[in-house]
Every structure is written in structure tokens, then in C-alpha cells.
Amino acid sequence: MTAGWLNGKGYARREDGLFFIWWDGIDTWTISAVLGTQGTEYWTRTDPNIVGVYAIGGDAIGEATVAEGTHP
């Protein structure tokens, strides 16, 4: 579900409001607590496709995966 637009693509917000999934405008999707900022805990996926496994960044713990469904 698209919550809005950032860097030319739609971004999403988790239903619990804890994280955003957003495009950096170049080549990477990011999951972070603050829209448009990686912060200290984040996951990234360098791929134009939002669906898939994300790499851990910063102090993040655990695996992050975006499944097929309705995405921006």
C-alpha cells in the first residue's frame, strides 16, 4: 500500500507504524524508522524490485523480507 511518494517512487509504511520502505532515488530500497533517512537500524535492497530479502545495515538485527503483494 502506497503511503505517499519519495524520490520518484511510492513508499510504504508498516501497519504498526514502526518502519517505512522507501526508494533512495538511485538504486536501493531501504527499510528504516525514519522516512528518507537510514538512521542506525536499517535494511537495504539494491534492486529496482521492492520484493525480496534485504541486507542488514547499521545496528539492525534480524532478517527483513518484503513479500509479494500490494506495494508502491
DRENDO-1510 file (C-alpha; in Angstrom, 1 decimal, always signed):
<recs>
REC; n; res; u; v; w
REC; 1; MET; +0.0; +0.0; +0.0 .
REC; 2; THR; +1.5; +3.4; -1.0 .
REC; 3; ALA; +1.5; +5.9; +1.8 .
REC; 4; GLY; +3.0; +8.7; -0.5 .
REC; 5; TRP; +5.8; +9.5; -2.9 .
REC; 6; LEU; +9.5; +10.0; -2.4 .
REC; 7; ASN; +12.3; +10.1; -5.0 .
REC; 8; GLY; +10.0; +9.2; -7.8 .
REC; 9; LYS; +8.5; +6.0; -6.3 .
REC; 10; GLY; +5.9; +5.2; -3.8 .
REC; 11; TYR; +6.8; +4.5; -0.3 .
REC; 12; ALA; +5.0; +2.3; +2.2 .
REC; 13; ARG; +4.6; +2.3; +6.0 .
REC; 14; ARG; +4.1; -0.8; +8.1 .
REC; 15; GLU; +0.7; -1.1; +9.6 .
REC; 16; ASP; +2.1; -0.8; +13.1 .
REC; 17; GLY; +3.9; +2.5; +12.0 .
REC; 18; LEU; +7.3; +1.3; +13.1 .
REC; 19; PHE; +9.1; +1.3; +9.7 .
REC; 20; PHE; +9.0; +2.8; +6.2 .
REC; 21; ILE; +10.1; +1.2; +3.0 .
REC; 22; TRP; +11.4; +3.8; +0.6 .
REC; 23; TRP; +13.4; +4.3; -2.6 .
REC; 24; ASP; +16.7; +6.3; -2.4 .
REC; 25; GLY; +16.3; +7.7; -5.9 .
REC; 26; ILE; +19.3; +5.9; -7.3 .
REC; 27; ASP; +19.3; +2.1; -6.9 .
REC; 28; THR; +18.3; +1.0; -3.4 .
REC; 29; TRP; +15.2; +0.3; -1.4 .
REC; 30; THR; +15.6; +1.0; +2.3 .
REC; 31; ILE; +13.6; -0.1; +5.4 .
REC; 32; SER; +14.0; +2.3; +8.3 .
REC; 33; ALA; +12.2; +4.0; +11.1 .
REC; 34; VAL; +12.5; +7.5; +9.6 .
REC; 35; LEU; +11.3; +8.2; +6.1 .
REC; 36; GLY; +14.2; +9.1; +3.8 .
REC; 37; THR; +16.9; +8.5; +6.5 .
REC; 38; GLN; +18.7; +5.3; +7.2 .
REC; 39; GLY; +19.4; +6.1; +10.9 .
REC; 40; THR; +21.2; +3.5; +13.0 .
REC; 41; GLU; +19.0; +0.5; +12.2 .
REC; 42; TYR; +18.0; -0.2; +8.6 .
REC; 43; TRP; +17.9; -2.8; +5.9 .
REC; 44; THR; +18.6; -2.3; +2.2 .
REC; 45; ARG; +18.0; -4.0; -1.1 .
REC; 46; THR; +19.9; -2.8; -4.2 .
REC; 47; ASP; +17.4; -3.8; -6.9 .
REC; 48; PRO; +14.6; -1.9; -8.6 .
REC; 49; ASN; +12.2; -4.6; -7.4 .
REC; 50; ILE; +10.9; -4.0; -3.8 .
REC; 51; VAL; +10.1; -7.7; -3.3 .
REC; 52; GLY; +12.9; -9.8; -1.8 .
REC; 53; VAL; +15.4; -10.2; +1.1 .
REC; 54; TYR; +17.0; -7.1; +2.5 .
REC; 55; ALA; +20.6; -6.8; +3.8 .
REC; 56; ILE; +21.2; -5.7; +7.4 .
REC; 57; GLY; +22.7; -2.3; +7.8 .
REC; 58; GLY; +23.9; -0.3; +10.8 .
REC; 59; ASP; +22.8; -1.8; +14.2 .
REC; 60; ALA; +19.8; -3.7; +12.7 .
REC; 61; ILE; +19.1; -7.2; +14.0 .
REC; 62; GLY; +17.3; -9.9; +12.2 .
REC; 63; GLU; +16.2; -10.6; +8.6 .
REC; 64; ALA; +13.9; -8.3; +6.7 .
REC; 65; THR; +11.9; -9.6; +3.7 .
REC; 66; VAL; +9.2; -7.9; +1.6 .
REC; 67; ALA; +6.8; -10.5; +0.2 .
REC; 68; GLU; +4.7; -10.3; -2.9 .
REC; 69; GLY; +1.5; -8.2; -2.5 .
REC; 70; THR; +0.4; -4.7; -2.9 .
REC; 71; HIS; +3.5; -2.4; -2.9 .
REC; 72; PRO; +4.3; +1.1; -4.1 .
</recs>
